[in-house]
Amino acid sequence: MNKGFETIVYERAADVGTLTLNRPSKLNAQNQRMRDELHDLSAYLLADNTLRCLVVTGAGPSFCAGLDLPEAMSTILPQFAGQPPDEQTIERGLRLAGSFEFIPKLRCPSVAAVRGHAYGAGLQLALACDFRIFADGARVGLPETRYGLLPDMGATFRLPRLIGEARARQMVLLGEIIDSAEALNIGLANRVVAEDILEPAVQTFAKRLAAQPPEAIEGARRAIEASWLLQPAASLRLAVQAQARCLRSPRSAPPNKRSARTASRAMTKGQRVYLRASMVT
């Protein structure tokens, strides 16, 4: 499924799909062609009920340096300069800002493989994924405020959830650039690995996710996402509804002694104690 794409590549291996930003000479900066191609791919991915995990990565030394600034200066900014914020202007902005909002809407989890740089729109793309695995030495940030702008592609509501409001304010308002060690320390990165093993580490993690029961994964993702939007009672109801769908699936079953023995081989001592207790009737 590449249908003449020039700025992205999509590949599928078993249950895992890999979306690669493919403008390495421009550090994978997002231009209008890339946004159009992401939109075209999104329809295909949203309709694919067999995909179990999506990996998002960048060709070459960087994940994504942000928007293609020369193009943005010549084509995007003139559309907004001097214009009152009427509904038409807002709609144009939303189309730009929503370039990768399809990723959280997928039925499967997503993993960003971040190396080199992820600035501005690049970091906001990584934030749209469920997980972020960084190569050691990667640098990320939201420098928009340094130029009199702000990050409007998801960072203002996703970043505070991940790292807390105080730290998010510091990153956004100061336009801070941080390294992979700091990203791991504050909870922005799920894991940091050596750069030369980033791809195999991400693929191994993606395969683990893909092996989980899809109904459970989808239901849990939706319940976690809704927990930020709903009152506790409504959030609990959504989780119970998702659980009911899982229990109707032939791939889901309450634990029994045989499945407990199988699962316990991969568990810690504390997890085994919990599993044994859950089997007591």
Secondary structure, DSSP 8 states (H G I E B T S, - for coil): --TT-SSEEEEEETTEEEEEE--GGGTT-B-HHHHHHHHHHHHHHHT-TT--EEEEEESTT-SB-SB-HHHIIIIIHHHHTT----HHHHHHHHHHHTTTTHHHHSSS-EEEEE-SEEETHHHHHHHTSSEEEEETT-EEE-GGGGGT---TTTHHHHHHHHH-HHHHHHHHHHT-EEEHHHHHHHTS-SEEE-GGGHHHHHHHHHHHHHTS-HHHHHHHHHHHHHTTTS-HHHHHHHHHHHHHHHHTSTT-----HHHHHHHHTTS-HHHHHHHHHHT--
